[in-house]
Amino acid sequence: MFDLRQLRYFVEVAETLSFTQAAQRLHISQPPLSQQIQALEADLGVRLLDRNRRRVALTEPGRIFLVEAKAILARAESARTVVTEAAAGFTGQLRLAYAVSVSFHRALPETLLRFSHAAPGVSLHLVEMPTGAQYDALLSGQIDVGLLRAPPEGVANARQLTMEVIDEEPLILALPAGHRLAKQEVVSMGDLARESFVAPPRTAAATLIDRLTMLANKARFRPNIRQEAQQIPSLLPLVAAGLGVALVPASLQAVHMEKVAFARIDDPEAFWYLAVASRTDNTSPVLESFLRTVREARTKLGLG
């Protein structure tokens, strides 16, 4: 059966109609070239070229075979490209989940923009998902990678996951604009001991509730959660309505809402991890390409 090398040799001869020129372009001597063309003709049982000392011409079967040979070589090159890009993580699909609170963090659009440019052949499937649900989805193989918050205490099977911290995002206080502390740039947690809080239920944002509880315990009080909202952005209308104050990520300041003020918290532990997580045994080139992009975005944005 003929091989791709013989096809390339034949195409060169057919296009130049000269064994001498074809041998020069292929960087081989003329005798091996002639032998390979003869072997190709013998395998096909067809004379492809009429040649003598003065001229080389394509036979009618040779003209037909030239078209097919070029098509085969093009498909072979396409297959090479597809396989190479797949191995480099530039084609395929990636299932990405991100926590709702991550929606406002600048790392998300920066990463997605960079990845779409670096790997335009990858089909990206996006879904919003709470941090806790992302762990389950990663372990069950429903998603490939997650942008989430640091794990709450006691997350099962965490050792099967690899996590890289992208940012230590400050947690700030959202207050009603008319609140007694609203004009302060920095607020102490101790000043909030008698305040009512609005917060998501622990099932929706365990890491945020854990951090709020820890900060309050340091200030020697237990937070009084008066009202719950399923999504962190949904806390702001409740704050605006005067139902309480809320601990929120600093990136939520991008949501400009009338009657809501923000203040920093005077505690070095008032921050929230943003991390990228994947299964330890997932060695997909597409995943590796995405993780490289996350690191590039983190460096570009000066996070860490």
CORZI-V643484 format. One record per backbone hydrogen bond with DSSP energy under -1.0 kcal/mol. NH is the residue of the N-H (numbers start at 1). CO is the residue of the C=O. If there is no record, write none. Layout:
nh=[NH	NH]
co=[CO	CO]
This chain:
nh=[7	8	9	10	11	12	13	14	15	16	17	22	23	24	25	26	28	33	34	35	36	37	38	39	40	41	42	43	44	45	46	50	52	57	59	63	64	65	66	67	68	69	70	71	72	73	74	75	76	77	78	79	80	81	82	83	84	85	86	87	88	90	92	94	96	97	98	99	102	103	105	108	110	111	112	113	114	115	116	117	118	119	122	123	125	127	129	134	135	136	137	138	139	140	142	143	144	145	146	147	148	155	158	160	161	162	164	166	167	169	171	172	173	174	175	177	179	182	184	187	191	192	193	195	197	198	199	204	205	209	210	211	212	213	214	215	216	217	218	219	220	221	226	227	229	235	236	239	240	241	242	243	245	246	248	250	252	253	254	255	256	260	261	263	264	266	267	270	271	272	274	275	276	277	278	280	282	288	289	290	291	292	293	294	295	296	297	298	299	300	301	303]
co=[3	4	5	6	7	8	9	10	11	12	13	18	19	20	21	22	23	29	30	31	32	33	34	35	36	37	38	39	40	41	41	57	55	50	48	59	60	61	62	63	64	65	66	67	68	69	70	71	72	73	74	75	76	77	78	79	80	81	82	83	84	85	121	123	125	145	127	147	99	100	102	105	106	107	108	109	110	111	112	113	114	115	119	92	94	96	98	130	131	132	133	134	135	136	137	137	95	95	277	97	275	152	155	157	158	278	276	274	274	272	270	248	263	246	261	259	176	179	181	264	188	189	190	192	224	245	227	201	201	205	206	207	208	209	210	211	212	213	214	215	217	216	197	197	199	232	233	235	236	237	239	238	196	174	172	170	249	250	251	252	254	257	175	173	185	187	265	267	269	169	167	148	164	146	162	160	279	284	285	286	287	288	289	290	291	292	293	294	295	296	297	298]
